[in-house]
Amino acid sequence: MRTIQLILKRIIDIFISLIGLMVISPIFLLIYIMIYFKLGSPVFFIQKRPGKNEKIFKMIKFRTMLDVKDENGKLLPDKKRLTSFGKFLRSSSLDELPELINVLKGEMSLVGPRPLLVEYLPRYNEHQARRHEMRPGITGLAQVNGRNTISWEDKFDYDVKYIDNFSLLLDLKIIIKTFFKVFKREDISSKNHATMEKFNGTDNSNS
């Protein structure tokens, strides 16, 4: 039963991402132009992320921050580089639209654990590493249960909970909840950071 649902999940991913890219193409183009004139080039933010079974792929997002550096050539903190326009793209999740390309290519799914930084791979414990047993998603169980306002440990617990309890019905519930979260623009930033602080590992955690 699970295998059949996983096959259907992939078919749904292909159908929705393909139709979605065609339908939103005018919005896609408008955002592209606005980013080019407001934030400069490159318009896309492309970064290597681990996918299913920790296979590395290049995730595509719209750029939301300026490339402003200090006198030593080091990028300034996210808070100083994130403009009001960039904040709007993040809060509305419009910066995530190019990830539909990753979904169409089979590197991501509409729903699943969010793909994080490659540098985090050696920092996961055995429980947390299970988040890579399925394709990463544009949205996921952690994103509708606190997103950037909950701890890394809670996020990973939600990721593993999703994998253990996966069903197409659960995917549907997450997608519906995601629309409400985006509409209300909830849980975009953590309490003390413009974006989520980095994950440095969990001490003495086997749960």
One Martini backbone bead per residue (centre of mass of N, CA, C, O) as a GRO file, in nm:
protein
  207
    1MET     BB    1   0.058   0.062  -0.022
    2ARG     BB    2   0.297   0.257   0.005
    3THR     BB    3   0.410   0.215  -0.280
    4ILE     BB    4   0.162   0.323  -0.429
    5GLN     BB    5   0.166   0.607  -0.294
    6LEU     BB    6   0.448   0.686  -0.401
    7ILE     BB    7   0.373   0.675  -0.698
    8LEU     BB    8   0.140   0.880  -0.682
    9LYS     BB    9   0.309   1.112  -0.570
   10ARG     BB   10   0.485   1.146  -0.826
   11ILE     BB   11   0.256   1.201  -1.025
   12ILE     BB   12   0.152   1.452  -0.878
   13ASP     BB   13   0.410   1.617  -0.892
   14ILE     BB   14   0.427   1.636  -1.200
   15PHE     BB   15   0.151   1.760  -1.257
   16ILE     BB   16   0.159   2.015  -1.069
   17SER     BB   17   0.433   2.137  -1.161
   18LEU     BB   18   0.361   2.169  -1.459
   19ILE     BB   19   0.102   2.334  -1.430
   20GLY     BB   20   0.215   2.550  -1.241
   21LEU     BB   21   0.434   2.670  -1.432
   22MET     BB   22   0.229   2.759  -1.649
   23VAL     BB   23   0.037   2.940  -1.475
   24ILE     BB   24   0.285   3.119  -1.328
   25SER     BB   25   0.464   3.250  -1.552
   26PRO     BB   26   0.390   3.554  -1.523
   27ILE     BB   27   0.480   3.576  -1.224
   28PHE     BB   28   0.764   3.472  -1.264
   29LEU     BB   29   0.853   3.704  -1.455
   30LEU     BB   30   0.793   3.942  -1.266
   31ILE     BB   31   0.984   3.860  -1.038
   32TYR     BB   32   1.238   3.854  -1.204
   33ILE     BB   33   1.239   4.157  -1.276
   34MET     BB   34   1.228   4.274  -0.986
   35ILE     BB   35   1.490   4.148  -0.885
   36TYR     BB   36   1.683   4.268  -1.092
   37PHE     BB   37   1.618   4.576  -1.000
   38LYS     BB   38   1.639   4.540  -0.673
   39LEU     BB   39   1.894   4.306  -0.642
   40GLY     BB   40   1.991   4.179  -0.898
   41SER     BB   41   2.260   3.981  -0.995
   42PRO     BB   42   2.133   3.704  -0.950
   43VAL     BB   43   1.804   3.583  -0.934
   44PHE     BB   44   1.906   3.314  -0.849
   45PHE     BB   45   1.917   3.067  -0.587
   46ILE     BB   46   2.189   2.837  -0.581
   47GLN     BB   47   2.199   2.521  -0.394
   48LYS     BB   48   2.333   2.273  -0.226
   49ARG     BB   49   2.145   1.969  -0.151
   50PRO     BB   50   2.008   1.715   0.028
   51GLY     BB   51   1.842   1.431  -0.050
   52LYS     BB   52   1.769   1.142  -0.121
   53ASN     BB   53   2.007   0.962   0.032
   54GLU     BB   54   2.200   1.227   0.021
   55LYS     BB   55   2.164   1.343  -0.252
   56ILE     BB   56   2.298   1.582  -0.448
   57PHE     BB   57   2.151   1.905  -0.522
   58LYS     BB   58   2.006   2.186  -0.700
   59MET     BB   59   1.856   2.446  -0.555
   60ILE     BB   60   1.577   2.662  -0.644
   61LYS     BB   61   1.560   3.018  -0.598
   62PHE     BB   62   1.475   3.319  -0.509
   63ARG     BB   63   1.612   3.602  -0.450
   64THR     BB   64   1.638   3.805  -0.118
   65MET     BB   65   1.941   3.914  -0.117
   66LEU     BB   66   2.208   4.099  -0.071
   67ASP     BB   67   2.563   4.153  -0.172
   68VAL     BB   68   2.676   4.258   0.115
   69LYS     BB   69   2.993   4.386   0.222
   70ASP     BB   70   3.263   4.425   0.390
   71GLU     BB   71   3.596   4.534   0.411
   72ASN     BB   72   3.672   4.201   0.393
   73GLY     BB   73   3.447   4.053   0.202
   74LYS     BB   74   3.213   3.993   0.398
   75LEU     BB   75   2.916   3.900   0.460
   76LEU     BB   76   2.652   4.016   0.584
   77PRO     BB   77   2.407   3.984   0.770
   78ASP     BB   78   2.092   3.895   0.693
   79LYS     BB   79   1.947   4.146   0.821
   80LYS     BB   80   2.115   4.352   0.621
   81ARG     BB   81   2.025   4.196   0.336
   82LEU     BB   82   1.721   4.207   0.404
   83THR     BB   83   1.468   4.324   0.241
   84SER     BB   84   1.145   4.412   0.203
   85PHE     BB   85   1.117   4.246  -0.056
   86GLY     BB   86   1.241   3.986   0.057
   87LYS     BB   87   1.033   3.951   0.285
   88PHE     BB   88   0.792   3.918   0.098
   89LEU     BB   89   0.886   3.665  -0.051
   90ARG     BB   90   0.899   3.492   0.208
   91SER     BB   91   0.611   3.537   0.338
   92SER     BB   92   0.475   3.435   0.050
   93SER     BB   93   0.667   3.208  -0.089
   94LEU     BB   94   0.778   3.306  -0.378
   95ASP     BB   95   1.079   3.197  -0.357
   96GLU     BB   96   0.976   2.882  -0.407
   97LEU     BB   97   0.878   2.839  -0.704
   98PRO     BB   98   1.141   2.711  -0.849
   99GLU     BB   99   1.105   2.424  -0.704
  100LEU     BB  100   0.926   2.298  -0.926
  101ILE     BB  101   1.168   2.205  -1.092
  102ASN     BB  102   1.271   1.996  -0.885
  103VAL     BB  103   1.013   1.829  -0.891
  104LEU     BB  104   1.012   1.758  -1.195
  105LYS     BB  105   1.308   1.617  -1.170
  106GLY     BB  106   1.299   1.448  -0.877
  107GLU     BB  107   1.442   1.603  -0.621
  108MET     BB  108   1.150   1.672  -0.535
  109SER     BB  109   0.863   1.757  -0.342
  110LEU     BB  110   0.586   1.898  -0.225
  111VAL     BB  111   0.620   1.684   0.016
  112GLY     BB  112   0.857   1.725   0.288
  113PRO     BB  113   1.150   1.755   0.392
  114ARG     BB  114   1.356   1.999   0.417
  115PRO     BB  115   1.622   2.120   0.249
  116LEU     BB  116   1.942   2.139   0.359
  117LEU     BB  117   2.252   2.162   0.447
  118VAL     BB  118   2.538   1.990   0.383
  119GLU     BB  119   2.688   2.056   0.659
  120TYR     BB  120   2.475   1.883   0.840
  121LEU     BB  121   2.520   1.577   0.797
  122PRO     BB  122   2.739   1.520   1.041
  123ARG     BB  123   2.519   1.635   1.273
  124TYR     BB  124   2.349   1.399   1.269
  125ASN     BB  125   2.168   1.174   1.396
  126GLU     BB  126   2.013   0.885   1.338
  127HIS     BB  127   1.728   1.003   1.355
  128GLN     BB  128   1.767   1.265   1.177
  129ALA     BB  129   1.873   1.114   0.911
  130ARG     BB  130   1.582   1.003   0.823
  131ARG     BB  131   1.492   1.254   0.646
  132HIS     BB  132   1.635   1.099   0.378
  133GLU     BB  133   1.413   0.870   0.292
  134MET     BB  134   1.295   1.116   0.138
  135ARG     BB  135   1.191   1.351  -0.039
  136PRO     BB  136   1.208   1.665  -0.048
  137GLY     BB  137   1.022   1.968   0.033
  138ILE     BB  138   0.848   2.260   0.010
  139THR     BB  139   0.675   2.117   0.221
  140GLY     BB  140   0.579   2.035   0.573
  141LEU     BB  141   0.523   1.939   0.891
  142ALA     BB  142   0.708   2.162   1.015
  143GLN     BB  143   0.583   2.411   0.853
  144VAL     BB  144   0.284   2.361   1.007
  145ASN     BB  145   0.455   2.353   1.315
  146GLY     BB  146   0.645   2.653   1.308
  147ARG     BB  147   0.904   2.633   1.152
  148ASN     BB  148   1.112   2.902   1.264
  149THR     BB  149   0.995   2.872   1.586
  150ILE     BB  150   1.140   2.607   1.615
  151SER     BB  151   1.333   2.365   1.680
  152TRP     BB  152   1.537   2.147   1.533
  153GLU     BB  153   1.440   1.894   1.687
  154ASP     BB  154   1.141   1.932   1.615
  155LYS     BB  155   1.171   1.923   1.313
  156PHE     BB  156   1.291   1.635   1.295
  157ASP     BB  157   1.053   1.494   1.429
  158TYR     BB  158   0.853   1.570   1.206
  159ASP     BB  159   1.001   1.437   0.971
  160VAL     BB  160   0.987   1.144   1.085
  161LYS     BB  161   0.683   1.137   1.124
  162TYR     BB  162   0.617   1.162   0.825
  163ILE     BB  163   0.761   0.905   0.727
  164ASP     BB  164   0.599   0.705   0.921
  165ASN     BB  165   0.298   0.855   0.819
  166PHE     BB  166   0.264   0.833   0.529
  167SER     BB  167   0.024   1.000   0.310
  168LEU     BB  168  -0.193   1.147   0.096
  169LEU     BB  169  -0.365   1.275   0.317
  170LEU     BB  170  -0.135   1.419   0.463
  171ASP     BB  171  -0.049   1.591   0.224
  172LEU     BB  172  -0.315   1.745   0.197
  173LYS     BB  173  -0.314   1.871   0.480
  174ILE     BB  174  -0.044   2.027   0.444
  175ILE     BB  175  -0.127   2.199   0.200
  176ILE     BB  176  -0.364   2.343   0.334
  177LYS     BB  177  -0.201   2.462   0.574
  178THR     BB  178  -0.002   2.621   0.399
  179PHE     BB  179  -0.199   2.827   0.281
  180PHE     BB  180  -0.271   2.951   0.557
  181LYS     BB  181   0.017   3.034   0.638
  182VAL     BB  182   0.071   3.219   0.394
  183PHE     BB  183  -0.171   3.408   0.432
  184LYS     BB  184  -0.071   3.483   0.739
  185ARG     BB  185   0.237   3.488   0.772
  186GLU     BB  186   0.371   3.248   0.939
  187ASP     BB  187   0.675   3.152   1.075
  188ILE     BB  188   0.930   3.292   0.924
  189SER     BB  189   1.084   3.369   1.192
  190SER     BB  190   1.290   3.382   1.427
  191LYS     BB  191   1.335   3.554   1.716
  192ASN     BB  192   1.676   3.630   1.657
  193HIS     BB  193   1.624   3.601   1.336
  194ALA     BB  194   1.576   3.649   1.001
  195THR     BB  195   1.665   3.364   1.009
  196MET     BB  196   1.765   3.060   1.055
  197GLU     BB  197   1.962   2.917   1.253
  198LYS     BB  198   2.212   2.716   1.283
  199PHE     BB  199   2.307   2.381   1.279
  200ASN     BB  200   2.523   2.215   1.547
  201GLY     BB  201   2.376   2.001   1.688
  202THR     BB  202   2.306   1.720   1.915
  203ASP     BB  203   2.308   1.658   2.247
  204ASN     BB  204   2.219   1.370   2.378
  205SER     BB  205   2.045   1.252   2.111
  206ASN     BB  206   1.812   0.963   2.034
  207SER     BB  207   1.511   1.091   1.946
   0.00000   0.00000   0.00000
